[in-house]
């Protein structure tokens, strides 16, 4: 048995010696947070040995800072390791994970390190963590043990292989540090607040197998100060670590961190967990597919009267997978019927969109799009394990009952694979789609007296409040006004609450007495005023998982928009990550606003600043994504030529380029009232 205290002391001394021998510069790309742990704890942007030693000494020779600096230097010298290792996880990836970190599909974070005697032990723990909605990171020998046992790793499977050494586990800590700064409003250098945030809000656990060096043990033991339980799977002697076996390790770790989750197994021959939601099934991996332009396919969920359906019944009409040719495209209809005393017709489209999530929860099933645009694939591996169309139905029936117990009393699923019957049913489904669209088409903010809040992100950004209106979706892009309304009706005590507009204070900026009153209370008194249609004056707070940032460019009297997928420099001289780092964490920053992509198409977009014609720059990829809908809007306004007056990185990389381009095309922003 290794005595942790003695080994850690020895490891700290070794790390100290290595810190004193650092040379040259080092940094990570694709982050606005320098070396994130060092930056969060000390406020020092570390890029060279002098700054590294300053941070190290300031934090009393903290082994985590030492490991971060040493690994950054090694990465700078040798480059990233390549597949399967991710190395440092970019800011943009963390922001994409933002909504998953707050909507319940990820309930905690885990780090596995060391060298298990049996790969199957580690594989069992990883599978249990996946099933219990944990996002799991891996560092060192355990990755080889898992892949050698046939376990698939990668972000798509929520098993993230950081690197080939235990030292790469520092990226697990730097993720916690960045989440605190991105979403939690933690100021770099406020060590006490960071440690409190990590202990109170970051539901993180570390699982340790044998085989670590003294330096590794010093690093791992140092994580206790962050409030992370350290679960030992053999070989270590410590009063502060939790001894466990592969069979009870996850339970002990989650109990120690106060994480509670109940998982009910679904009796189908493949795993089912949000951990599999992000995976893809490539063409060479698929056994069969449905829709995607190669065959007719659609999905539909409708409520029925009590007694019309048999709970749990799954019916397959047409050929089963065993009768389909490998590699073929086949027709598919997914028809779900639900009943329950609290069920309403308005809930149908909201529940129907969960089909996408639930099918993707299957370890060997894949789903994209919605309605009559769906594309579904089943993998060869799943079919080899016995998965059939019938099992997709069982998965859907089970998940709807599990996730909506107070709403749904009974669920039945019909899956049609007969082409003629799919086409006939699709005609009826399209009538339902049209009826739904007619109910919500053209809804305006002035048509309602109640908006809806979303405080899901207060899990990580305690003072952030999103106000959702018919013309302004949530800044993450995931929740519309109707979604908020239905979510409140389904869960009156949940994160979506009604916000009475109250008296209009300023019709141009969209400031309302009722909204101000709600935001002040929900932000714990931090925010007094909130304008829903303005960037310059009292803009909405930002949490960090926004799809885009809108920001003022005073040099050209305009506003640019950049989406999180854009990795280059903007005309502001900053990347998306740098910009996002200045406005997240529940902050209200005049001149900046986190917004959704859909909001760009709204009549309320930049209303206070003069509307869409104030827009001067956006990345070309975002322009193309919005092209058809934006052109339709511009044509309705009588200014179709404006689309080509919006600059992008191909026409303007710098503010000087942008100024010249706008003058060349006679952009209307140049003659509008000054922003400042």
Secondary structure, DSSP 8 states (H G I E B T S, - for coil): -EEHHHHHHHHHHHHHHHHTT--SB---SS-SSSSHHHHHHH-----BHHHHHHHHHHTTS-HHHHHHHHHHHHHHHH----TT---S--HHHHHHHHHHHHSSS--EEEEEES--S-HHHHHHHHHHHHHTTEEEEEETHHHHHHHHTT---BGGGTEEEEESSGGGGHHHHHHHHHHHHHTS---TT-HHHHHHHHHHT--EEEEE-S---HHHHHHHHHGGGGT-EEEE-SSEE-SSSEE--TTTHHHHHHHHHT--------SSSS-B-GGGTT----GGGEEEEEETTSS-EEEEEEE--TTSS-TT-EEEES--GGGS-TTEEE-EEEEEEEE-TT--GGGHHHHHTHHHHHHHHBTTEEEES-GGG-EEEEEHHHHHTT--HHHHHHHHHHHHHHHTTTT-SEEEEEEE--HHHHHHHHHHHHHHHHHHHHHHTT--GGG-SEEEEE-GGGGT-TT--EEEBTTB--TTSS--HHHHHHHHHH-TTSS--EEE--SEEETTTTEEHHHHHHHHHHTTTS-----SS-SSSS---B-S--SEEEEEEGGGTEEEEEETT--S--TTS--HHHHHHHH-TTB--TTEEEE-TGGGGSTTTTGGGTSGGGEEEE-HHHHHHHHHHHHHHHHHTT-GGGGGGSB-TTT-SSHHHHHHHHHHTT-GGGGS----
